[in-house]
Amino acid sequence: MRDPVVLFGAFDRHNFGDMLFPHVAAALLAGRQLVFAGLAERDLRGHGGHRVRALAAVAAEFGQRPVHLVHVGGEILTCDAWQAAVMLSTPDTVQDTIARLEGRPRERLAWAREMLGIDAHAPYTVARAQFPCIARVSHAAVGGVELDGCEPALRDEGLAKLAAADHLGVR
């Protein structure tokens, strides 16, 4: 039996481009057991997306059962924790949060990590240590156009995760 495939990406938010990537990956992986995961649990089926599960919940469910984790497309390499948390925030609180944390980088990072439930500068890239049952890690059509200009902590973390992958495809 083949390992289940966890398709992970920024398709946990309402953005057509990001929501398109898992459709392409699912078509290429027809017949495989697929789990759609993001940083947050969302049901975007009503908008042409998928039922997306939070990666932490997926990791807990699979425990030690091996999975193939595929990072699926998008400009995920340059998305830092603050940006991800803001994009996943609810519309009724996001403006107040942005205003309250403006110019306070330490507090912004702490809030983002609490909001996302993950201690990472580059939360849309996953290391094996974060997900104990990973058998293989792939990056498929991931983007990082301005990675060289990002904060060193984000860039270094992202590059280390890419270097540890079994397969890497960038766009």
DSSP file (Angstrom, degrees, kcal/mol; ACC not computed):
  #  RESIDUE AA STRUCTURE BP1 BP2  ACC     N-H-->O    O-->H-N    N-H-->O    O-->H-N    TCO  KAPPA ALPHA  PHI   PSI    X-CA   Y-CA   Z-CA
    1    1 A M              0   0    0      0, 0.0     2,-0.2     0, 0.0     0, 0.0   0.000 360.0 360.0 360.0 135.9    0.0    0.0    0.0
    2    2 A R        -     0   0    0      1,-0.1    31,-0.1     3,-0.0     3,-0.1  -0.489 360.0 -98.9 -81.1 149.4    1.3    3.4   -0.9
    3    3 A D        -     0   0    0     -2,-0.2    64,-0.2     1,-0.1    30,-0.2  -0.346  42.6-104.5 -63.3 143.3    1.7    6.1    1.7
    4    4 A P        -     0   0    0      0, 0.0    64,-2.7     0, 0.0     2,-0.5  -0.312  34.2-128.0 -61.1 155.4   -1.1    8.7    1.9
    5    5 A V  E     -ab  34  68A   0     28,-3.1    30,-2.3    62,-0.2     2,-0.7  -0.945  13.3-157.5-113.5 122.5   -0.2   12.1    0.4
    6    6 A V  E     -ab  35  69A   0     62,-2.7    64,-3.0    -2,-0.5     2,-0.7  -0.887   8.5-155.7 -97.5 113.5   -0.7   15.3    2.3
    7    7 A L  E     -ab  36  70A   0     28,-2.9    30,-3.2    -2,-0.7     2,-0.4  -0.823  18.8-172.8 -89.6 116.3   -1.0   18.2    0.0
    8    8 A F  E     +ab  37  71A   0     62,-3.0    64,-3.0    -2,-0.7     2,-0.3  -0.924  21.6 106.6-119.0 133.2    0.1   21.3    2.0
    9    9 A G  S    S-     0   0    0     28,-1.8    30,-0.3    -2,-0.4     3,-0.3  -0.978  76.2 -62.8-177.1-170.0   -0.1   24.9    0.9
   10   10 A A  S >  S+     0   0    0     63,-0.4     3,-0.6    62,-0.3     8,-0.1  -0.026  88.2 110.0 -87.2  31.5   -1.7   28.3    1.2
   11   11 A F  T 3   +     0   0    0     26,-0.3    39,-0.4     1,-0.2    -1,-0.2   0.120  52.2  88.9 -92.9  21.9   -5.0   27.0   -0.1
   12   12 A D  T 3  S+     0   0    0     -3,-0.3     2,-0.3    25,-0.1    -1,-0.2   0.191  85.0  62.7 -95.0  12.2   -6.5   27.5    3.4
   13   13 A R  S <  S-     0   0    0     -3,-0.6     2,-1.8     2,-0.1    75,-0.1  -0.928  99.5 -97.1-134.7 160.5   -7.4   31.0    2.4
   14   14 A H  S    S+     0   0    0     -2,-0.3     2,-0.4     4,-0.1    -3,-0.1  -0.562  72.3 125.7 -84.2  82.8   -9.7   32.5   -0.3
   15   15 A N     >  -     0   0    0     -2,-1.8     4,-2.6     1,-0.1     5,-0.2  -0.953  52.9-145.7-140.2 116.3   -7.2   33.2   -3.1
   16   16 A F  H  > S+     0   0    0     -2,-0.4     4,-1.4     1,-0.2    -1,-0.1   0.877  96.9  51.7 -54.4 -46.1   -8.0   31.7   -6.5
   17   17 A G  H  > S+     0   0    0      1,-0.2     4,-1.0     2,-0.2     3,-0.5   0.929 114.1  42.7 -58.7 -47.3   -4.4   31.1   -7.5
   18   18 A D  H  4 S+     0   0    0      1,-0.2    -1,-0.2    -3,-0.2     3,-0.2   0.856 112.1  54.7 -67.4 -34.6   -3.5   29.3   -4.3
   19   19 A M  H  < S+     0   0    0     -4,-2.6     4,-0.5     1,-0.2    -1,-0.2   0.717 102.3  59.8 -72.0 -19.4   -6.8   27.3   -4.4
   20   20 A L  H >X S+     0   0    0     -4,-1.4     4,-1.5    -3,-0.5     3,-0.9   0.861  89.4  70.1 -76.2 -37.2   -6.0   26.1   -7.9
   21   21 A F  H 3X S+     0   0    0     -4,-1.0     4,-2.4     1,-0.3     5,-0.2   0.873  95.0  51.4 -53.3 -46.7   -2.7   24.3   -7.1
   22   22 A P  H 3> S+     0   0    0      0, 0.0     4,-2.6     0, 0.0    -1,-0.3   0.819 105.4  57.7 -65.9 -26.0   -4.3   21.4   -5.1
   23   23 A H  H <> S+     0   0    0     -3,-0.9     4,-1.9    -4,-0.5    -2,-0.2   0.925 109.1  45.0 -64.7 -43.3   -6.7   20.7   -8.0
   24   24 A V  H  X S+     0   0    0     -4,-1.5     4,-2.0     2,-0.2     5,-0.2   0.939 114.6  47.9 -64.8 -47.4   -3.7   20.3  -10.3
   25   25 A A  H  X S+     0   0    0     -4,-2.4     4,-1.5     1,-0.2    -2,-0.2   0.904 110.2  52.3 -61.4 -41.9   -1.8   18.1   -7.8
   26   26 A A  H  < S+     0   0    0     -4,-2.6    -1,-0.2     1,-0.2     6,-0.2   0.890 108.6  50.8 -62.5 -39.3   -4.9   16.0   -7.2
   27   27 A A  H >< S+     0   0    0     -4,-1.9     3,-1.0     1,-0.2    -1,-0.2   0.893 111.2  48.2 -65.2 -38.8   -5.4   15.3  -10.9
   28   28 A L  H 3< S+     0   0    0     -4,-2.0    -1,-0.2     1,-0.2    -2,-0.2   0.749 115.4  45.6 -71.8 -23.4   -1.7   14.3  -11.2
   29   29 A L  T >< S+     0   0    0     -4,-1.5     3,-2.2    -5,-0.2    -1,-0.2  -0.057  80.2 163.1-110.0  30.5   -2.1   12.0   -8.1
   30   30 A A  T <   +     0   0    0     -3,-1.0     3,-0.1     1,-0.3    -3,-0.1  -0.209  65.9  25.1 -53.2 136.4   -5.4   10.4   -9.1
   31   31 A G  T 3  S+     0   0    0      1,-0.3    -1,-0.3    -5,-0.1     2,-0.2   0.277  96.8 113.7  91.2 -10.2   -6.1    7.2   -7.2
   32   32 A R  S <  S-     0   0    0     -3,-2.2     2,-0.7    -6,-0.2    -1,-0.3  -0.618  78.3-105.2 -91.4 153.2   -3.9    8.2   -4.2
   33   33 A Q        -     0   0    0     -2,-0.2   -28,-3.1   -30,-0.2     2,-0.4  -0.701  48.2-166.6 -75.6 115.7   -5.3    8.8   -0.7
   34   34 A L  E     -a    5   0A   0     -2,-0.7     2,-0.4   -30,-0.2   -28,-0.2  -0.862  19.2-171.2-112.8 141.1   -5.1   12.6   -0.5
   35   35 A V  E     -a    6   0A   0    -30,-2.3   -28,-2.9    -2,-0.4     2,-0.6  -1.000  17.1-144.8-125.5 128.8   -5.4   14.9    2.5
   36   36 A F  E     +a    7   0A   0     -2,-0.4    17,-3.0    15,-0.4     2,-0.3  -0.842  28.4 176.0 -96.6 122.3   -5.5   18.7    1.9
   37   37 A A  E     +ac   8  53A   0    -30,-3.2   -28,-1.8    -2,-0.6   -26,-0.3  -0.946  14.0 159.4-132.6 148.5   -3.8   20.6    4.6
   38   38 A G  E     - c   0  54A   0     15,-2.4    17,-2.6    -2,-0.3   -28,-0.1  -0.706  58.8 -83.8-140.8-166.5   -2.9   24.2    5.4
   39   39 A L  S    S+     0   0    0    -30,-0.3     2,-0.3    -2,-0.2    17,-0.2   0.775 113.8  35.6 -76.3 -26.3   -2.0   26.2    8.5
   40   40 A A  S    S-     0   0    0     13,-0.1     2,-0.5    14,-0.1    -2,-0.2  -0.912  87.7-110.2-127.7 152.4   -5.7   26.6    9.4
   41   41 A E        +     0   0    0     -2,-0.3     2,-0.3    12,-0.1    12,-0.2  -0.704  49.2 159.0 -81.1 129.2   -8.7   24.4    9.0
   42   42 A R  E     -F   52   0B   0     10,-2.2    10,-3.3    -2,-0.5     2,-0.6  -0.991  38.6-143.5-147.9 149.8  -11.1   25.8    6.4
   43   43 A D  E     +F   51   0B   0     -2,-0.3     3,-0.3     8,-0.2     8,-0.3  -0.899  30.7 159.4-115.8 100.0  -13.9   24.6    4.2
   44   44 A L    > > +     0   0    0      6,-2.4     5,-3.0    -2,-0.6     3,-1.7   0.120  37.7 111.9-107.1  19.0  -13.6   26.3    0.9
   45   45 A R  G > 5S+     0   0    0      1,-0.3     3,-1.5     3,-0.2    -1,-0.2   0.850  73.0  60.8 -61.6 -33.3  -15.6   23.9   -1.2
   46   46 A G  G 3 5S+     0   0    0     -3,-0.3    -1,-0.3     1,-0.3    -2,-0.1   0.596 108.0  45.4 -68.5  -9.8  -18.3   26.5   -1.7
   47   47 A H  G < 5S-     0   0    0     -3,-1.7    -1,-0.3     3,-0.1    -2,-0.2   0.146 130.1 -89.3-118.3  15.9  -15.7   28.7   -3.4
   48   48 A G  T < 5S+     0   0    0     -3,-1.5    -3,-0.2     1,-0.2    -2,-0.1   0.511  97.7 102.9  89.7   4.8  -14.2   26.0   -5.6
   49   49 A G      < -     0   0    0     -5,-3.0     2,-0.3     1,-0.1    -1,-0.2   0.073  68.6 -94.9 -97.9-149.3  -11.5   25.0   -3.1
   50   50 A H        -     0   0    0    -39,-0.4    -6,-2.4    -3,-0.1     2,-0.9  -0.761  35.2 -92.6-124.8 168.6  -11.2   22.0   -0.8
   51   51 A R  E     -F   43   0B   0     -2,-0.3     2,-0.5    -8,-0.3   -15,-0.4  -0.818  53.3-159.4 -80.3 112.2  -12.0   21.1    2.8
   52   52 A V  E     -F   42   0B   0    -10,-3.3   -10,-2.2    -2,-0.9     2,-0.3  -0.829   6.0-153.3-104.7 131.7   -8.6   22.0    4.2
   53   53 A R  E     -c   37   0A   0    -17,-3.0   -15,-2.4    -2,-0.5     2,-0.2  -0.750  27.9-102.7-101.7 149.8   -7.4   20.5    7.5
   54   54 A A  E >>  -c   38   0A   0     -2,-0.3     4,-1.9   -17,-0.2     3,-0.6  -0.525  28.7-130.4 -68.4 134.0   -4.9   22.2    9.8
   55   55 A L  H 3> S+     0   0    0    -17,-2.6     4,-2.8     1,-0.3     5,-0.2   0.860 105.9  58.1 -56.9 -38.7   -1.5   20.5    9.4
   56   56 A A  H 3> S+     0   0    0      1,-0.2     4,-1.9   -17,-0.2    -1,-0.3   0.895 107.5  47.3 -60.0 -39.7   -1.1   20.1   13.2
   57   57 A A  H <> S+     0   0    0     -3,-0.6     4,-2.2     2,-0.2    -1,-0.2   0.875 111.1  51.3 -68.7 -37.7   -4.4   18.0   13.3
   58   58 A V  H  X S+     0   0    0     -4,-1.9     4,-2.3     2,-0.2     5,-0.2   0.925 109.4  50.3 -64.7 -44.3   -3.3   16.0   10.3
   59   59 A A  H  X S+     0   0    0     -4,-2.8     4,-1.6     1,-0.2    -2,-0.2   0.908 111.6  48.5 -60.3 -42.5    0.1   15.2   12.0
   60   60 A A  H  < S+     0   0    0     -4,-1.9    -1,-0.2    -5,-0.2    -2,-0.2   0.895 110.9  51.2 -65.0 -40.1   -1.7   14.1   15.2
   61   61 A E  H  < S+     0   0    0     -4,-2.2    -2,-0.2     1,-0.2    -1,-0.2   0.912 113.8  41.9 -64.8 -43.6   -4.1   11.9   13.3
   62   62 A F  H >< S+     0   0    0     -4,-2.3     3,-3.0     1,-0.2    -1,-0.2   0.739  81.5 172.4 -79.7 -21.6   -1.4   10.0   11.4
   63   63 A G  T 3< S-     0   0    0     -4,-1.6    -1,-0.2     1,-0.3    70,-0.2  -0.297  74.4 -12.7  54.8-117.1    0.9    9.7   14.4
   64   64 A Q  T 3  S+     0   0    0     -2,-0.1    -1,-0.3    -4,-0.1    -2,-0.1   0.406 103.7 118.5 -97.2   1.1    3.7    7.4   13.2
   65   65 A R  S <  S-     0   0    0     -3,-3.0    70,-0.1     1,-0.1    68,-0.1  -0.534  72.9-112.0 -68.5 127.7    2.0    6.2   10.0
   66   66 A P        +     0   0    0      0, 0.0     2,-0.3     0, 0.0    68,-0.2  -0.328  40.7 177.2 -68.1 141.2    4.2    7.4    7.1
   67   67 A V  E     - d   0 134A   0     66,-2.0    68,-3.5   -64,-0.2    69,-1.2  -0.941  30.8-125.4-135.3 158.3    3.0   10.0    4.7
   68   68 A H  E     -bd   5 136A   0    -64,-2.7   -62,-2.7    -2,-0.3     2,-0.6  -0.944  26.7-153.4-102.9 118.5    4.4   11.9    1.7
   69   69 A L  E     -bd   6 137A   0     67,-2.8    69,-2.8    -2,-0.6     2,-0.6  -0.839  11.2-171.3 -96.8 121.1    4.2   15.6    2.3
   70   70 A V  E     -bd   7 138A   0    -64,-3.0   -62,-3.0    -2,-0.6     2,-0.6  -0.952  17.3-145.9-116.4 116.4    3.9   17.7   -0.8
   71   71 A H  E     -bd   8 139A   0     67,-3.1    69,-3.1    -2,-0.6     2,-0.8  -0.712  25.6-147.8 -75.2 121.2    4.2   21.5   -0.6
   72   72 A V  E     - d   0 140A   0    -64,-3.0   -62,-0.3    -2,-0.6    69,-0.2  -0.819  30.2 -76.5-109.5 101.2    1.9   22.5   -3.4
   73   73 A G  E    S+     0   0A   0     67,-3.1   -63,-0.4    -2,-0.8    69,-0.2   0.359  71.3 103.1  53.6-176.5    2.7   25.7   -5.3
   74   74 A G  E    S- d   0 142A   0     67,-0.6    69,-3.0     1,-0.1     2,-1.5  -0.020  86.5 -67.7  88.3 167.5    2.2   29.3   -4.5
   75   75 A E  S >  S+     0   0    0      1,-0.2     3,-0.5    67,-0.2    -1,-0.1  -0.387  80.3 138.9 -86.8  55.7    4.6   32.0   -3.4
   76   76 A I  G >   +     0   0    0     -2,-1.5     3,-0.8     1,-0.2    48,-0.4   0.699  51.2  69.9 -80.6 -20.8    5.1   30.1   -0.1
   77   77 A L  G 3  S+     0   0    0     66,-2.2    -1,-0.2    -3,-0.3    67,-0.2   0.755 105.6  39.5 -72.3 -22.5    8.8   30.6    0.4
   78   78 A T  G <  S+     0   0    0     -3,-0.5     2,-0.8    65,-0.4    -1,-0.2   0.325  87.3 107.3-107.9   6.6    8.6   34.3    1.1
   79   79 A C    <   -     0   0    0     -3,-0.8    45,-0.5    -4,-0.1     2,-0.1  -0.767  56.8-159.8 -88.1 110.4    5.4   34.2    3.2
   80   80 A D     >  -     0   0    0     -2,-0.8     4,-2.6    42,-0.2     5,-0.2  -0.294  32.5 -97.3 -85.9 174.7    6.5   34.9    6.8
   81   81 A A  H  > S+     0   0    0     40,-1.0     4,-2.6     1,-0.2     5,-0.2   0.887 122.3  51.6 -60.3 -42.1    4.6   34.0   10.0
   82   82 A W  H  > S+     0   0    0      2,-0.2     4,-2.5     1,-0.2    -1,-0.2   0.947 111.7  46.3 -60.8 -49.6    3.1   37.5   10.3
   83   83 A Q  H  > S+     0   0    0      1,-0.2     4,-2.5     2,-0.2    -2,-0.2   0.919 113.8  48.6 -60.3 -44.7    1.8   37.6    6.7
   84   84 A A  H  X S+     0   0    0     -4,-2.6     4,-1.5     1,-0.2    -1,-0.2   0.928 112.3  48.0 -62.1 -45.3    0.3   34.1    7.0
   85   85 A A  H  X S+     0   0    0     -4,-2.6     4,-0.5    -5,-0.2    -1,-0.2   0.900 112.2  49.0 -64.8 -40.6   -1.4   34.9   10.3
   86   86 A V  H >< S+     0   0    0     -4,-2.5     3,-1.1     1,-0.2    -1,-0.2   0.929 110.6  50.6 -63.6 -44.9   -2.8   38.1    9.0
   87   87 A M  H 3< S+     0   0    0     -4,-2.5    -1,-0.2     1,-0.3    -2,-0.2   0.795 113.6  45.8 -64.3 -27.3   -4.1   36.4    5.8
   88   88 A L  H 3< S+     0   0    0     -4,-1.5    -1,-0.3    -5,-0.2    -2,-0.2   0.441  92.3 107.6 -95.5  -0.6   -5.8   33.7    8.0
   89   89 A S  S << S-     0   0    0     -3,-1.1    -3,-0.0    -4,-0.5    -4,-0.0  -0.297  79.2 -99.5 -73.3 160.6   -7.3   36.2   10.5
   90   90 A T    >>  -     0   0    0      1,-0.1     4,-1.8    -2,-0.0     3,-1.7  -0.581  27.8-122.3 -79.6 144.7  -11.0   37.0   10.5
   91   91 A P  H 3> S+     0   0    0      0, 0.0     4,-0.5     0, 0.0    -1,-0.1   0.794 108.5  60.9 -57.6 -29.7  -12.1   40.2    8.8
   92   92 A D  H 34 S+     0   0    0      1,-0.2     4,-0.1     2,-0.1    -3,-0.0   0.666 117.6  26.7 -75.8 -14.3  -13.6   41.5   12.0
   93   93 A T  H <> S+     0   0    0     -3,-1.7     4,-2.2     2,-0.1     5,-0.2   0.600  97.5  85.0-118.1 -16.5  -10.3   41.5   14.0
   94   94 A V  H  X S+     0   0    0     -4,-1.8     4,-2.6     1,-0.2     5,-0.2   0.876  89.0  49.8 -64.0 -42.1   -7.5   41.8   11.4
   95   95 A Q  H  X S+     0   0    0     -4,-0.5     4,-2.3     1,-0.2    -1,-0.2   0.907 112.6  47.7 -65.0 -40.9   -7.4   45.6   11.1
   96   96 A D  H  > S+     0   0    0      2,-0.2     4,-2.7     1,-0.2    -1,-0.2   0.903 112.4  50.3 -64.2 -40.7   -7.3   46.2   14.9
   97   97 A T  H  X S+     0   0    0     -4,-2.2     4,-2.1     2,-0.2    -2,-0.2   0.933 110.5  48.6 -63.9 -46.3   -4.6   43.5   15.2
   98   98 A I  H  X S+     0   0    0     -4,-2.6     4,-0.7     1,-0.2    -2,-0.2   0.929 114.7  45.6 -59.3 -46.2   -2.5   45.2   12.4
   99   99 A A  H >< S+     0   0    0     -4,-2.3     3,-0.6     1,-0.2    -2,-0.2   0.909 112.7  50.5 -64.1 -42.8   -2.9   48.6   14.0
  100  100 A R  H 3< S+     0   0    0     -4,-2.7    -1,-0.2     1,-0.2    -2,-0.2   0.843 117.5  38.6 -65.7 -34.3   -2.1   47.3   17.5
  101  101 A L  H >< S+     0   0    0     -4,-2.1     3,-2.0    -5,-0.2     7,-0.2   0.377  81.6 131.4-101.6   4.0    1.1   45.5   16.5
  102  102 A E  T << S+     0   0    0     -4,-0.7    -3,-0.0    -3,-0.6    -4,-0.0  -0.354  81.8   7.7 -58.0 129.8    2.4   48.1   14.0
  103  103 A G  T 3  S+     0   0    0      1,-0.1    -1,-0.3    -2,-0.1    -2,-0.0   0.630 104.4 103.4  74.0  14.0    6.1   48.8   14.7
  104  104 A R    <>  +     0   0    0     -3,-2.0     4,-2.5     1,-0.1     5,-0.2  -0.660  41.6 172.0-126.4  75.0    6.3   46.0   17.3
  105  105 A P  H  > S+     0   0    0      0, 0.0     4,-2.3     0, 0.0     5,-0.2   0.836  75.8  50.0 -59.8 -39.0    8.2   43.2   15.5
  106  106 A R  H  > S+     0   0    0      2,-0.2     4,-2.3     1,-0.2     5,-0.2   0.935 114.1  45.0 -65.4 -44.4    8.7   40.9   18.6
  107  107 A E  H  > S+     0   0    0      2,-0.2     4,-2.7     1,-0.2    -1,-0.2   0.875 111.4  54.1 -66.8 -37.1    5.0   41.1   19.6
  108  108 A R  H  X S+     0   0    0     -4,-2.5     4,-2.7    -7,-0.2    -2,-0.2   0.935 110.3  46.2 -61.1 -46.3    3.9   40.6   16.0
  109  109 A L  H  X S+     0   0    0     -4,-2.3     4,-2.6     2,-0.2     5,-0.2   0.912 112.8  49.7 -64.7 -42.1    6.0   37.4   15.7
  110  110 A A  H  X S+     0   0    0     -4,-2.3     4,-2.2     2,-0.2    -2,-0.2   0.926 112.8  47.2 -62.0 -44.6    4.7   36.2   19.1
  111  111 A W  H  X S+     0   0    0     -4,-2.7     4,-2.9     2,-0.2    -2,-0.2   0.923 112.5  50.0 -61.8 -44.3    1.1   36.9   18.0
  112  112 A A  H  X S+     0   0    0     -4,-2.7     4,-2.7     1,-0.2     5,-0.2   0.915 110.6  48.7 -62.5 -43.9    1.6   35.1   14.7
  113  113 A R  H  X>S+     0   0    0     -4,-2.6     4,-1.8     2,-0.2     5,-1.0   0.895 113.9  46.6 -65.1 -38.9    3.1   32.1   16.2
  114  114 A E  H  <5S+     0   0    0     -4,-2.2    -2,-0.2    -5,-0.2    -1,-0.2   0.927 113.6  48.9 -66.4 -43.9    0.3   31.8   18.7
  115  115 A M  H  <5S+     0   0    0     -4,-2.9    -2,-0.2     1,-0.2    -1,-0.2   0.896 119.3  37.5 -61.6 -42.3   -2.3   32.4   16.0
  116  116 A L  H  <5S-     0   0    0     -4,-2.7    -1,-0.2     2,-0.2    -2,-0.2   0.696  98.2-134.1 -85.7 -20.7   -0.8   29.7   13.7
  117  117 A G  T  <5S+     0   0    0     -4,-1.8     2,-0.3    -5,-0.2    -3,-0.2   0.787  72.2 102.7  70.8  26.6    0.2   27.3   16.4
  118  118 A I      < -     0   0    0     -5,-1.0     2,-1.2    -6,-0.2    -1,-0.2  -0.999  68.5-138.4-144.4 139.1    3.6   26.8   14.9
  119  119 A D        +     0   0    0     -2,-0.3     2,-0.3    -3,-0.1     3,-0.1  -0.724  60.7 117.2 -98.2  84.8    7.0   28.2   15.8
  120  120 A A        -     0   0    0     -2,-1.2   -39,-0.1     1,-0.1    -2,-0.1  -0.999  58.4-152.2-151.1 144.6    8.4   29.0   12.4
  121  121 A H  S    S+     0   0    0     -2,-0.3   -40,-1.0     1,-0.2   -39,-0.1   0.806 107.3  39.1 -79.4 -33.6    9.6   32.0   10.4
  122  122 A A  S >  S+     0   0    0    -42,-0.2     3,-1.6     1,-0.1    -1,-0.2  -0.728  73.8 171.3-116.0  77.7    8.5   30.3    7.2
  123  123 A P  T 3   +     0   0    0      0, 0.0    -1,-0.1     0, 0.0   -43,-0.1   0.702  69.7  62.7 -69.7 -20.6    5.3   28.5    8.2
  124  124 A Y  T 3  S+     0   0    0    -45,-0.5     2,-0.4   -48,-0.4   -48,-0.1   0.316  96.2  69.8 -89.1  11.0    4.3   27.3    4.8
  125  125 A T  S <  S-     0   0    0     -3,-1.6     2,-0.4   -49,-0.1    -3,-0.1  -0.993  76.0-152.5-121.6 137.6    7.4   25.2    4.5
  126  126 A V        -     0   0    0     -2,-0.4     2,-0.3    35,-0.1   -55,-0.1  -0.895   4.1-151.6-117.3 136.0    7.5   22.2    6.8
  127  127 A A    >>  -     0   0    0     -2,-0.4     3,-1.5     1,-0.1     4,-0.6  -0.710  30.7-114.1 -97.8 154.5   10.5   20.4    8.3
  128  128 A R  G >4 S+     0   0    0     -2,-0.3     3,-1.2     1,-0.3     6,-0.3   0.854 114.5  63.1 -55.1 -36.5   10.5   16.7    9.1
  129  129 A A  G 34 S+     0   0    0      1,-0.3    -1,-0.3     3,-0.1    -3,-0.0   0.785  99.2  54.8 -62.5 -26.8   10.9   17.5   12.8
  130  130 A Q  G <4 S+     0   0    0     -3,-1.5    -1,-0.3     1,-0.3    -2,-0.2   0.694 116.7  35.3 -77.6 -18.8    7.5   19.3   12.7
  131  131 A F  S X< S-     0   0    0     -3,-1.2     3,-1.9    -4,-0.6    -1,-0.3  -0.800  72.1-166.2-140.2  88.4    5.7   16.3   11.4
  132  132 A P  T 3  S+     0   0    0      0, 0.0    -1,-0.1     0, 0.0   -68,-0.1   0.667  81.9  57.6 -59.8 -20.9    7.1   13.0   12.8
  133  133 A C  T 3  S+     0   0    0    -70,-0.2   -66,-2.0   -74,-0.1     2,-0.3   0.313  71.5 130.0 -95.5  11.8    5.5   10.6   10.3
  134  134 A I  E <   +d   67   0A   0     -3,-1.9   -66,-0.2    -6,-0.3     3,-0.1  -0.497  26.8 174.6 -68.3 123.7    6.9   12.2    7.1
  135  135 A A  E    S+     0   0A   0    -68,-3.5     2,-0.3     1,-0.4   -67,-0.2   0.804  72.6  10.3 -91.6 -39.8    8.4    9.5    4.9
  136  136 A R  E     -d   68   0A   0    -69,-1.2   -67,-2.8     2,-0.0     2,-0.5  -0.994  63.4-153.8-141.1 145.7    9.1   11.9    2.0
  137  137 A V  E     +d   69   0A   0     -2,-0.3    29,-2.3   -69,-0.2    30,-1.5  -0.984  18.5 176.5-121.2 128.3    9.0   15.7    1.6
  138  138 A S  E     -de  70 167A   0    -69,-2.8   -67,-3.1    -2,-0.5     2,-0.5  -0.941  21.0-154.1-128.2 152.4    8.5   17.3   -1.8
  139  139 A H  E     -de  71 168A   0     28,-1.4    30,-2.2    -2,-0.3     2,-0.6  -0.989  16.8-168.3-123.4 118.4    8.1   20.9   -3.0
  140  140 A A  E     -d   72   0A   0    -69,-3.1   -67,-3.1    -2,-0.5    30,-0.1  -0.931  66.7 -25.5-116.5 114.4    6.1   21.2   -6.2
  141  141 A A  E    S+     0   0A   0     -2,-0.6   -67,-0.6    28,-0.2    29,-0.3   0.851  85.6 167.6  56.6  40.3    6.0   24.4   -8.2
  142  142 A V  E     -de  74 170A   0     27,-2.0    29,-1.9   -69,-0.2     2,-0.3  -0.568  21.4-143.5 -84.5 150.8    6.8   26.5   -5.1
  143  143 A G        +     0   0    0    -69,-3.0   -66,-2.2    -2,-0.2   -65,-0.4  -0.836  33.7 159.8-118.3 152.9    7.7   30.2   -5.5
  144  144 A G    >   +     0   0    0     -2,-0.3     3,-2.1   -67,-0.2     4,-0.3  -0.192  12.4 163.0-161.0  54.8   10.1   32.5   -3.8
  145  145 A V  T 3  S+     0   0    0      1,-0.3     3,-0.3     2,-0.1   -70,-0.0   0.836  82.8  29.5 -51.7 -42.8   10.7   35.3   -6.2
  146  146 A E  T >  S+     0   0    0      1,-0.2     3,-1.4     2,-0.1     4,-0.3  -0.004  80.4 123.9-110.3  29.3   12.1   37.8   -3.6
  147  147 A L  G X   +     0   0    0     -3,-2.1     3,-1.5     1,-0.3    -1,-0.2   0.866  69.5  60.1 -59.0 -38.2   13.6   35.2   -1.2
  148  148 A D  G 3  S+     0   0    0     -4,-0.3    -1,-0.3    -3,-0.3    -2,-0.1   0.744 106.2  48.5 -64.3 -21.4   17.1   36.8   -1.4
  149  149 A G  G <  S+     0   0    0     -3,-1.4    -1,-0.3     2,-0.0    -2,-0.2   0.392  91.2 106.6 -97.4   2.2   15.6   40.1   -0.1
  150  150 A C  S <  S-     0   0    0     -3,-1.5    -3,-0.0    -4,-0.3   -72,-0.0  -0.277  87.4 -75.1 -77.1 165.0   13.8   38.6    2.8
  151  151 A E     >  -     0   0    0      1,-0.1     4,-2.6     4,-0.1     3,-0.4  -0.310  47.3-117.8 -54.1 141.0   14.7   38.8    6.5
  152  152 A P  H  > S+     0   0    0      0, 0.0     4,-3.1     0, 0.0     5,-0.3   0.858 112.1  55.4 -55.0 -39.2   17.7   36.5    7.1
  153  153 A A  H  > S+     0   0    0      2,-0.2     4,-1.9     1,-0.2     5,-0.2   0.920 112.4  42.5 -62.5 -42.7   15.7   34.3    9.6
  154  154 A L  H  > S+     0   0    0     -3,-0.4     4,-2.6     2,-0.2     5,-0.2   0.946 117.6  46.1 -66.0 -49.4   13.0   33.6    7.1
  155  155 A R  H  X S+     0   0    0     -4,-2.6     4,-2.7     1,-0.2     5,-0.2   0.928 114.4  46.6 -61.0 -47.9   15.4   33.1    4.2
  156  156 A D  H  X S+     0   0    0     -4,-3.1     4,-2.2    -5,-0.2    -1,-0.2   0.903 114.0  47.7 -64.9 -41.6   17.7   30.8    6.2
  157  157 A E  H  X S+     0   0    0     -4,-1.9     4,-2.1    -5,-0.3    -1,-0.2   0.937 113.7  47.6 -64.3 -45.9   14.9   28.7    7.6
  158  158 A G  H  X S+     0   0    0     -4,-2.6     4,-2.3     1,-0.2    -2,-0.2   0.920 112.3  48.6 -61.6 -44.9   13.3   28.3    4.2
  159  159 A L  H  X S+     0   0    0     -4,-2.7     4,-2.5     1,-0.2    -1,-0.2   0.879 109.9  52.4 -64.4 -37.9   16.5   27.4    2.5
  160  160 A A  H  X S+     0   0    0     -4,-2.2     4,-1.3    -5,-0.2    -1,-0.2   0.907 110.4  48.1 -63.9 -41.0   17.3   24.8    5.2
  161  161 A K  H  < S+     0   0    0     -4,-2.1     4,-0.4     2,-0.2    -2,-0.2   0.893 111.9  49.5 -67.0 -39.0   13.9   23.2    4.7
  162  162 A L  H >< S+     0   0    0     -4,-2.3     3,-1.3     1,-0.2    -2,-0.2   0.914 108.4  53.4 -63.9 -42.0   14.3   23.1    1.0
  163  163 A A  H 3< S+     0   0    0     -4,-2.5    -1,-0.2     1,-0.3    -2,-0.2   0.800 107.5  51.9 -63.6 -28.6   17.8   21.5    1.3
  164  164 A A  T 3< S+     0   0    0     -4,-1.3    -1,-0.3    -5,-0.2    -2,-0.2   0.494  88.7 108.6 -86.7  -3.6   16.3   18.8    3.5
  165  165 A A    <   -     0   0    0     -3,-1.3   -27,-0.2    -4,-0.4     3,-0.1  -0.343  65.8-141.6 -75.0 155.3   13.6   17.9    1.0
  166  166 A D  S    S+     0   0    0    -29,-2.3     2,-0.3     1,-0.3   -28,-0.2   0.746  89.8  20.3 -83.5 -27.2   13.6   14.7   -1.1
  167  167 A H  E     -e  138   0A   0    -30,-1.5   -28,-1.4     2,-0.0     2,-0.4  -0.998  68.1-168.8-144.8 139.6   12.3   16.5   -4.2
  168  168 A L  E     +e  139   0A   0     -2,-0.3     2,-0.4   -30,-0.2   -28,-0.2  -0.981  10.9 168.1-137.3 124.5   12.3   20.1   -5.1
  169  169 A G  E     -     0   0A   0    -30,-2.2   -27,-2.0    -2,-0.4     2,-0.2  -0.973  11.8-176.7-134.0 120.9   10.5   21.9   -8.0
  170  170 A V  E      e  142   0A   0     -2,-0.4   -27,-0.2   -29,-0.3   -29,-0.1  -0.700 360.0 360.0-111.6 165.7   10.3   25.6   -8.1
  171  171 A R              0   0    0    -29,-1.9   -28,-0.2    -2,-0.2    -1,-0.1   0.395 360.0 360.0-114.7 360.0    8.6   28.0  -10.5
